[in-house]
């Protein structure tokens, strides 16, 4: 006799409009707990912030638009499909919980609902789920090859760009704006970057950056503007970002801004060298106390079984954060 499907739903009272990377990390936590509890994940619609998308907020399930989760082997339904299922259930078949750790082996309820104050799921204290979520998501929390893969659309568009780039190809992701300080900004100056990248032998480079004014005056360095026949129809900056991250991932020489910026999507080549401009995490990206290295940092993948962070986002010491807050107030950084 076939067992009845069981579901896990994160129901949020408030939805924040954040960036794609942030929302993907939160989705990974839900997926991880669903896998550990052997339940079907009910995917919520996330909001993607207007500050990254021409002033427009986007609502998306993420899966199918910006990422694929087939490698995770987790069954899921969409939030919009839940009401029909829920309406057919008896009240005894629904268990409501909040943020606390929950022993799923102690209930046969068809539907478990986490009633949460917001959809910043990384504020939860679900240590086991966080450990697994890091392996799904990778970027910024564990330097591994993530399990999340690109959609077929992202692959098709990205491959068109890659096929026009002469090999060996260098992929350069420069994250600027909200994660930038004076030292990091200086380290991205055109002459500095050309000097640092001279250690590689490459014939073309794709530059992905959120700074529309950034430019390296070298014919080998191309941006999305050089591929308008391929990318010109895309109005969604989040989709453009995902495509660019796929391109950087697939280049023979990937160079990223922070030392925990792992490949954005799953890649097959686990021996590929990855390099970073600075020697600290994206979560410490306002850290102006550290000197930016004169040369690019080679990033070594972590052992997937090694657990070396106690939270999804590693907390920074209080004193440096206090000093930085004072400096910002005095406009010293």
C-alpha positions, 0 to 999 in steps of 0.5 A, spaced: 500 500 500 502 506 497 503 511 503 500 518 503 505 524 501 507 528 507 508 535 506 513 541 509 511 548 509 514 554 511 509 560 512 511 567 513 507 573 515 512 577 512 516 577 506 522 581 504 525 583 498 532 581 497 537 578 492 537 572 488 543 569 492 540 571 499 533 568 497 536 561 494 540 560 501 533 561 504 530 556 499 536 551 501 534 551 508 527 549 507 529 544 502 534 541 507 529 540 512 524 537 507 529 532 505 531 530 512 524 529 514 523 525 508 517 530 506 515 534 500 517 541 500 512 546 499 516 552 495 514 559 497 514 565 492 520 569 494 520 576 493 526 579 489 528 586 491 527 592 486 534 595 487 537 589 483 531 589 477 530 596 474 526 598 480 521 592 480 520 587 485 519 580 482 515 574 485 518 567 484 519 560 486 526 561 483 526 553 481 525 553 474 526 560 473 533 561 476 535 554 478 534 547 478 534 542 484 534 535 480 540 533 483 537 534 490 532 529 489 527 532 493 520 532 491 516 539 491 510 542 490 508 550 489 505 554 494 499 555 490 497 548 489 497 547 497 490 550 498 487 544 494 491 539 498 490 542 505 482 543 504 482 536 503 485 534 510 482 533 517 485 538 522 488 532 526 492 531 519 495 538 520 501 540 525 503 547 526 509 549 529 514 555 529 521 556 529 523 551 534 527 544 532 522 539 531 522 531 531 518 529 525 519 522 527 513 523 532 508 525 528 504 522 522 501 528 520 500 529 513 502 537 513 507 540 518 507 548 517 512 552 520 509 559 522 514 564 521 515 571 522 518 572 516 522 569 510 529 570 512 530 562 514 537 563 516 535 566 522 532 559 524 536 555 529 536 548 525 543 546 525 542 539 522 538 543 516 543 548 515 549 543 515 545 540 509 543 547 506 550 549 505 552 543 501 546 545 496 547 552 496 555 553 497 556 560 495 558 564 501 557 559 506 562 553 504 567 553 499 564 547 495 561 545 488 554 546 490 548 541 488 544 547 485 544 547 477 542 552 472 536 551 468 536 549 461 534 556 458 541 559 462 545 553 459 543 555 452 544 562 453 550 562 457 553 557 452 552 561 446 556 566 449 561 561 451 562 559 444 564 566 442 569 567 447 576 564 445 579 559 449 582 559 454 577 563 457 577 568 464 571 569 467 571 575 472 566 577 477 566 583 480 561 585 486 561 592 487 556 597 490 553 594 497 559 590 498 565 595 496 570 599 501 575 603 499 581 598 499 577 593 495 575 598 490 582 600 489 584 593 488 579 593 482 582 599 478 583 597 471 591 597 472 591 593 478 586 588 475 591 587 469 597 586 473 594 581 477 591 577 471 597 577 467 599 571 471 594 567 467 595 566 459 588 567 456 585 569 450 578 572 452 575 574 458 568 575 460 567 581 466 560 580 470 559 586 474 553 590 477 557 596 476 555 599 469 560 604 469 566 599 470 570 598 464 577 594 462 580 597 456 583 591 453 580 588 447 580 581 450 575 583 456 568 583 454 561 584 458 554 583 456 554 589 452 558 585 447 553 580 446 546 584 446 544 580 440 544 574 445 542 578 451 539 584 449 531 581 450 532 580 457 529 585 462 530 581 468 536 583 471 536 576 476 536 572 470 542 576 467 546 575 473 544 567 473 547 567 466 553 571 467 554 566 473 554 560 469 559 563 464 564 565 469 563 558 472 564 555 465 570 559 464 577 555 464 580 561 469 574 563 474 576 569 478 571 572 483 571 577 488 571 574 495 574 568 498 568 564 499 565 565 492 564 558 490 561 556 483 554 559 483 552 552 480 554 545 480 560 544 475 563 537 473 570 539 474 572 539 481 579 540 480 578 547 476 582 552 480 578 558 483 581 565 484 579 571 489 581 578 489 580 579 497 582 574 502 575 575 506 568 572 506 563 576 502 559 576 509 565 581 512 565 585 505 565 591 509 572 589 513 576 595 511 581 593 516 584 587 512 589 588 507 587 586 500 593 581 497 597 584 492 596 577 488 590 573 487 588 568 492 587 561 490 581 558 493 581 551 495 575 547 495 573 544 502 572 537 504 564 536 503 564 532 510 567 538 514 563 542 518 567 548 520 561 554 521 556 554 527 551 558 523 549 559 516 552 566 516 558 566 520 558 572 525 563 577 525 566 580 532 563 586 535 569 590 536 570 591 528 563 592 527 563 597 532 569 601 529 566 600 522 560 603 524 563 609 527 567 610 521 561 610 517 558 615 521 564 620 520 564 618 513 572 615 513 570 609 509 
